[in-house]
Amino acid sequence: MEYTKLGNTDIEVSKLCVGCMSFGKAGTMHDWTLDEAQSEEVIKHALELGINFFDTANQYSQGTSEEYLGRAIKNNISRDKVVIASKVYFNEGRLSKKAILREIEGTLKRLGIDYLDLYIIHRFDYETPVEETMEALDSLVKCGKVRAIGASAMYGYQFYNMQLAAKENGWTQFQAMENHYNLLYREDERELIPICKQMGVSLMPYSPLAAGHLARADWESDSLRGKTDRVAKGKYDRMEQHDMHIINRVNELALKYQSKMSQIAIAWQWAKGIASPIIGATKARYFDEAADALKIKLTPEDIEYLEEMYVPHPVVGAIRKNPEY
């Protein structure tokens, strides 16, 4: 495994991150999530590969994702050997000071730890002043409950304004961005990603395989997740006709490199300067395949070939208003 520093911190993370939305009590969020024993098996295998970075959230499977992850970590490795990220926003009060101070306590309790390495705001809050949010996050860093903070899926100007508020007030700034980014969705290349790179913020995209579409030659999947993941269908199905051209090219390069399609898609992420793409696998062997992608070095010509069929897509990830509770 290879490692990199998170933003401008001394936190060292593996170049693959385990996406823990795959873990949790089935039916509480998705029908396809792994139970506790299955989750621990996958987590243990990731640890054996040298992966030390885990990303969960307070609302994943009603908190059971955090619980499963916390117990698996406790059973298999010392706390200081892993980097744990969790999120706040899809909760009562969104990103208000009161909500942030309440939700961090719940997250720490469910994980069974006394500090979090990375606390990420899951979306932009249209109702709470950015100064209130940034000051509250700063207070968590100052009291030792959080080592670093990050953001997820928002518009570039929103991220910039939050960073500016922190800088002007001497508060902790974001060190990581968890945005929606893959070969089928590159809208953040316009604003958000350049801003992050300018500020030295590490990129840790979710959905690097586009919910599996970049891992297979056919659009549809017979898996339980493929049949029941309504969120993924909402993200990608409307652009199937255009995106199949890109998928075909990923398949071509996989044949060229004698690799899996998923490995081409992940290798492309690293070639684009991504620190640690989030892999939400439900089978341990998928992490073997992802780790082997480190051996693939795409050429500039490969990258151009993969990218040239892209067309503008509707924005998916950043939101225009707070959703209803």
N, C-alpha and C positions, 0 to 999 in steps of 0.2 A: 504494500500500500504506500501511496505517496501522501504527503501532508502539506498544508499551507497555513499561513497565519490569517486569522479572522480580522479583516479590516486593518486598523492601526493598533490592534491589541497584541498581547503576547499569547493569546489563546490559539493553540495549534489544533487544526481540524483535519480529518482525513478528506481526501478529494472526492469522496462519496459520502452522502448523508442518508441515514435510514429514515424514511418517511413513515411515521407511526400512525397515520390515519388508517393503515391496514390492520391495526390492532384494536381490539375492543369488543364489547358484547354485541353480537350480531343483532340487527333489528333496531338498535338504538340510534343509529345514524345510517349505516349501510347494511345490506343483507350478507355481504361477502367478507366481512372482517374476520380475523382469526381469533380463536378463543385464547385463554391465557397460556395454556400449555403450548399451543402452536406458535403463539407470539414469542414465547421464550426461546423456542427452538430456532426461530429465524434470527432473533437478537443475538443469541449465543454464536450462531454461525457467522454473523456479521463481525462480531468481536474477534473471532478466530482469524478472520481475514485482515484484521488490523483496522477495521472501521471503528472510529471512536465518536462519531457525530450522530446525534439522534434528535429528530424534530417531531414534536407533538403539539397539542393544543388543549386548552381547558375544555372545549366543547366537543372534542373528538369522542364519539360514542359515549356521550354524557359523562366524561371524565374517566371512563374505564381504560382508555388508551394510556393515560398518564399512570394509572394504577398498575397496569400490566408492565409497562416499561420500567417503572420504579422497582418493582419486585424482581424483574428479570436482571436488572443491573445489580441489585443487591446480592443476588444469588450467584453472579458470575464474574464480577470484577470490582475492584475498589473504585469508590466514587471519583477520586481525583484522576482516574485514567480515562474518563469519558467527558464529552461535552454535550450537555443536554439543553435543548431549546424548547420553549413552549410559547404559547400565544395568548393574547387577550383582545377582546373586542365583541365577539358574538355572545354577549352576556348582558345582564341588566346594567344600565348605566354606561355601556360602551367603554369609552376611554376617559371618563371623568376620574378625578383624583380618588373619589370614594370607591369607584369600581376597581380601579387598578390596585389600590391598597388592599381591597377585599380579595380580589381574584388571585393575587400572588400567593396569599396565604393558603387558598384552596389548592392551587397548583403544587406548592411545596409539600403540603400534607399528602396529597394523592401520590406524588412521586416518592415520598418518604425521604426527602432530603432537606437540608437547611439553607441551600443557596441554589440559584439557577445560573447556568453559564450565559445563556442568551435569552432575553425576553423580547418577543416580537409583537408589535401591534398588527393584528390580523387584517385590518382594513383602515381606511381613513374615516374619522368620526366627524360628521358634518355638524354635530350639535355641541361639541365640546371645544372651547378655545384651544388652539395648539399649545399655547403657553401653559395651560393647566395640565395637559397631557405630558408635555416634556418635563415640566418641573416634578410631576409625580414619578415619572420614570427615573429621573435623576436622583430622587430621594431613595429609591430602591438600590441604586448603585452605591450611593454614599453610606447606606446602612449595612451593606454587605449581603443583601439578599439576592442581588443580581450582579453579575460581572460585566455584562455588556448588553446593549439594546439593539434591536433591529426593527425593520418595517417590512410590510408585505403588500403586494398588489394595490398600488395607488397610482395616481397621475404624477408625472414628473414635477409639476409645479407644487403639488401638495407636499411631496417629499422634500423638495428644496426649501419650502417655507418652514417646515418643521425643523430641519437642520439649521436654518438661519436663526430661528427663535432660540434654539439651544446654544448656538455659538454666541449670540448677542447677550445672553444672560449667564454665560459661563456654566451651562448645564451639559450633561453627558450627551454626546451626539451618537447617531446611529452608526453601527459598524457593519451591518449586514442588510441585504435586501433579498427577500424571498418573493420573487415575482414569477409570473406565468411566462415561460420562455422555452421554446423548442423549435425544431425545423418547420413545424406547421403553424407556429404562432410567434411572430417576431415584431409585433407592434411596438414593444418597449425599446427597440433599437432607435426610435425617433428621438425620444427625450429622456426617459428614465434611466436607461443603461448608461448613456454618456454622462449624465449627472453623477451617477454612482461611481463611475470610473474616475471622474474628475476629483471626487471627494475621497477616493481611496476606500470606498465601501465595497465589501466582498459581496459577490452575487452567488446566491444559493437557490436557483430556480426550482419551483415545483413543476410537476408534470413534464419532465424532460423527454419522456417517451410518448407524450400526447395520449395518455391513458391507454397505452399499448399499441396505438396505431403505427408507431415507428418501429415496432418490434415484430411485425408480421406483414406479409405481402398482401393479404386481403383486409378489407375494411372491417368486416364483421368478425366477431369472436364468439366461440361457443362456450366460453367460460361463464361461470356464475356472475362474475363481475361484469363481463361484456354484455350479458343479457339484462342485468338489473341496475347498472350504474347510470341513473338518470342525469346526474351532474355531468358526467363525461359526454353523454349524448348531446346535452345542451351546449357544451363547449365546442364540439367538433363536427357533428353530423351535417350541419348546414353547408359546410365547405368541402364536403367529401369529393365532389367532382373535380375541384381544383387541386386538392391536397393529394389525391392519388398519384398525380404526376411526380410529386416530391417523394412519396413513398416508393414509387417504382425506382427512382434514382438511388434511394437508400439501399434498396434491394440489390441494385447493380453493383454498388460499391462493396456491399457485403460479400458478394460473389468474388469480386476482385481481390479483396483482402482475406478471403476464406474465413469470414467471421460471421457473427450474428448481426442482424439488422440493428438490434438494440445497441450493440457495441459501436457501430458507426454513428448512431445518433448521440451517444454519450461522448465519443471522441470529438465530435463536432462541438459540443459544449465546451470542452476544455480548450479546443483550438480558438474559441471565441473569448477566452479569458474568464470563463466561469470558474469559481473557486471550488464549489461542491454541489453538484446537482443532487436533488433529493430523489431517491429511489424508493417508491412505495411498493415493495415486493411482498407477495403472499407466499412465495416459495423460496427456500434458502438458496437453491441453485441459481436464482436470478442474480444474487449478489456475486457469485463466482463469475458469471458472465460479465457483470458490470466491472468487476475488478480487472478482468482480463482486457477490458477496453483500454486500459492504460498502455498496453503494448502497441496500440494503433496510433500512428502519427499521420494524420491526413495532410495532404499537400495543399498549397494554395489553389491548385487547379481542382482538386476534389471539393474543396469548400465552395468554390464558385459554381461548380456543377450542381451541388446540392441546393444552393440558394437561388439560382437564377429563375426557377419556375414559381417563386413565391409571388403571391398577389396580396394586396391589402386585405386585412380581415376585420370583422367587427370586434370592438374591444371586449375582451373576456378576462375578468379578474378585477380590475379597478371598477368601482361602483360610483354612480352619480348621486346617490342619496343613501342614507341609512335604511336598511331593510326593516320591516316590521318585526317585532319580537315574536 
